[in-house]
Amino acid sequence: MELEQIRQITVIGLGRMGHGIAQSFATAGFPVRAFDASADARESARRRIRDNVNEFVANGLVNSKDVEPILSRITVHKSEADAAQGADFVVEAIAEKRKVKQDFFARIENSVSDTTIIASNSSTFTISESGVHMRCPQRAIVTHWFNPPHIVPTVEIVPGSETTDQITETTIALHRKLGKQAVRVNAEIPGFLVNRVQMAMIREVWDLYERGVASREDIDAAIQGSLGFRLAVSGPLAVCDFGGIDIWSTVYKRLAPDLRHDSLIPVSIQKLVDEGCLGPRCGRGIHEYDPATIEEVSSRRDTAMLKLAKLVGEEQSP
Ligand SMILES: NC(=O)c1ccc[n+]([C@@H]2O[C@H](COP(=O)([O-])OP(=O)(O)OC[C@H]3O[C@@H](n4cnc5c(N)ncnc54)[C@H](O)[C@@H]3O)[C@@H](O)[C@H]2O)c1
């Protein structure tokens, strides 16, 4: 399957990730047929996508006259088979459960042609694992988006051991056509690329928090205003080059043995989990939240990310 042959997209699962993925394809001009097992998710999808697109308009990233055409490209169907009709590219963003994914990949092949590319947005399961019961696993691949998917630029493209190079290249080209920063991950390792790096940082951050090295507010401010700020415009390897590899090697030798390197969850974090303090929706995670203002806080976060996406996009365009 070549990029030019991809005309019709199907998105299965319209939760946090799926609705934003559907929006991204529709914004790039693709007709999208979608399905979710939950009637609530099916009914609210259009409103959620409309709200997102309106945020793009408010930030000058979409023209207001394009809102209705974008929405009209998305149709929500009552069955998976209906949604999959005529699909050239299918992506699932359903529950993160091994059996649910494996059943989906075995089943969906009956509703699409043998050349349709079938992608998984799984954060943890490789395509070799999810697609284990497929007839044609060579057309299956992981496309791992980041939340909120309609805003965060990177999509990790992770072929399985059976995926053909042609499918991988077409999938990369397709996501670049959406304006995404599609990166190829060559090995099916747990966490792919980004989540490994993210967990390495979180392990150290949780340890610093546990030891009271700084307050929760100062830890967030320190990382956001230094690494976060710099990483918005340079990758970590480029940061090393600009700092000088000799300096970084000296720091590495001195610090690497001292960094947290076990796999135990710190006591203070485990306590939050045990007490059900899991994040904004519970009123408390590591920070405290007022449930009445969560929507407003997430909307402010999305607006700030959209402004950043616009700025970085302008800086990086040739
Ligand atoms: N949330 C994130 O930050 C994030 C980031 C990257 C990848 N992912 C991955 O994306 C996938 C979806 O995550 P999410 O956060 O959107 O979850 P979610 O719970 O918000 O949405 C999942 C949706 O899938 C629907 N669903 C479940 N099983 C289904 C099935 N068999 N057929 C059709 N619909 C089904 C549910 O009704 C729900 O609406 C997961 O694999 C997850 O690991 C999530």
PDBQT file of the ligand as one rigid body, heavy atoms in Angstrom, charges set to zero:
ROOT
HETATM    1  N1  LIG A 401      -4.180   8.031  27.614  1.00  0.00    +0.000 N 
HETATM    2  C1  LIG A 401      -2.956   8.182  27.154  1.00  0.00    +0.000 C 
HETATM    3  O1  LIG A 401      -2.207   9.075  27.586  1.00  0.00    +0.000 OA
HETATM    4  C2  LIG A 401      -2.443   7.274  26.079  1.00  0.00    +0.000 A 
HETATM    5  C3  LIG A 401      -1.302   7.652  25.357  1.00  0.00    +0.000 A 
HETATM    6  C4  LIG A 401      -0.844   6.829  24.320  1.00  0.00    +0.000 A 
HETATM    7  C5  LIG A 401      -1.509   5.652  24.031  1.00  0.00    +0.000 A 
HETATM    8  N2  LIG A 401      -2.620   5.300  24.765  1.00  0.00    +0.000 N 
HETATM    9  C6  LIG A 401      -3.300   4.043  24.394  1.00  0.00    +0.000 C 
HETATM   10  O2  LIG A 401      -4.446   4.359  23.619  1.00  0.00    +0.000 OA
HETATM   11  C7  LIG A 401      -5.463   3.369  23.841  1.00  0.00    +0.000 C 
HETATM   12  C8  LIG A 401      -6.725   4.069  24.313  1.00  0.00    +0.000 C 
HETATM   13  O3  LIG A 401      -6.419   4.811  25.486  1.00  0.00    +0.000 OA
HETATM   14  P1  LIG A 401      -7.376   5.986  26.009  1.00  0.00    +0.000 P 
HETATM   15  O4  LIG A 401      -6.577   6.729  27.020  1.00  0.00    +0.000 OA
HETATM   16  O5  LIG A 401      -7.986   6.687  24.849  1.00  0.00    +0.000 OA
HETATM   17  O6  LIG A 401      -8.493   5.114  26.747  1.00  0.00    +0.000 OA
HETATM   18  P2  LIG A 401     -10.016   5.530  27.012  1.00  0.00    +0.000 P 
HETATM   19  O7  LIG A 401     -10.463   4.585  28.089  1.00  0.00    +0.000 OA
HETATM   20  O8  LIG A 401     -10.162   6.988  27.201  1.00  0.00    +0.000 OA
HETATM   21  O9  LIG A 401     -10.733   5.139  25.623  1.00  0.00    +0.000 OA
HETATM   22  C9  LIG A 401     -10.864   3.821  25.169  1.00  0.00    +0.000 C 
HETATM   23  C10 LIG A 401     -12.174   3.780  24.394  1.00  0.00    +0.000 C 
HETATM   24  O10 LIG A 401     -12.232   2.521  23.730  1.00  0.00    +0.000 OA
HETATM   25  C11 LIG A 401     -13.566   2.006  23.865  1.00  0.00    +0.000 C 
HETATM   26  N3  LIG A 401     -13.428   0.560  23.736  1.00  0.00    +0.000 N 
HETATM   27  C12 LIG A 401     -12.889  -0.312  24.618  1.00  0.00    +0.000 A 
HETATM   28  N4  LIG A 401     -12.864  -1.541  24.082  1.00  0.00    +0.000 NA
HETATM   29  C13 LIG A 401     -13.413  -1.430  22.843  1.00  0.00    +0.000 A 
HETATM   30  C14 LIG A 401     -13.630  -2.345  21.783  1.00  0.00    +0.000 A 
HETATM   31  N5  LIG A 401     -13.321  -3.638  21.875  1.00  0.00    +0.000 N 
HETATM   32  N6  LIG A 401     -14.172  -1.866  20.627  1.00  0.00    +0.000 NA
HETATM   33  C15 LIG A 401     -14.491  -0.556  20.507  1.00  0.00    +0.000 A 
HETATM   34  N7  LIG A 401     -14.307   0.340  21.471  1.00  0.00    +0.000 NA
HETATM   35  C16 LIG A 401     -13.751  -0.086  22.619  1.00  0.00    +0.000 A 
HETATM   36  C17 LIG A 401     -14.045   2.467  25.218  1.00  0.00    +0.000 C 
HETATM   37  O11 LIG A 401     -15.467   2.522  25.257  1.00  0.00    +0.000 OA
HETATM   38  C18 LIG A 401     -13.409   3.857  25.311  1.00  0.00    +0.000 C 
HETATM   39  O12 LIG A 401     -14.259   4.869  24.836  1.00  0.00    +0.000 OA
HETATM   40  C19 LIG A 401      -4.876   2.388  24.843  1.00  0.00    +0.000 C 
HETATM   41  O13 LIG A 401      -4.296   1.331  24.148  1.00  0.00    +0.000 OA
HETATM   42  C20 LIG A 401      -3.817   3.222  25.558  1.00  0.00    +0.000 C 
HETATM   43  O14 LIG A 401      -2.796   2.467  26.129  1.00  0.00    +0.000 OA
HETATM   44  C21 LIG A 401      -3.118   6.092  25.757  1.00  0.00    +0.000 A 
ENDROOT
TORSDOF 0
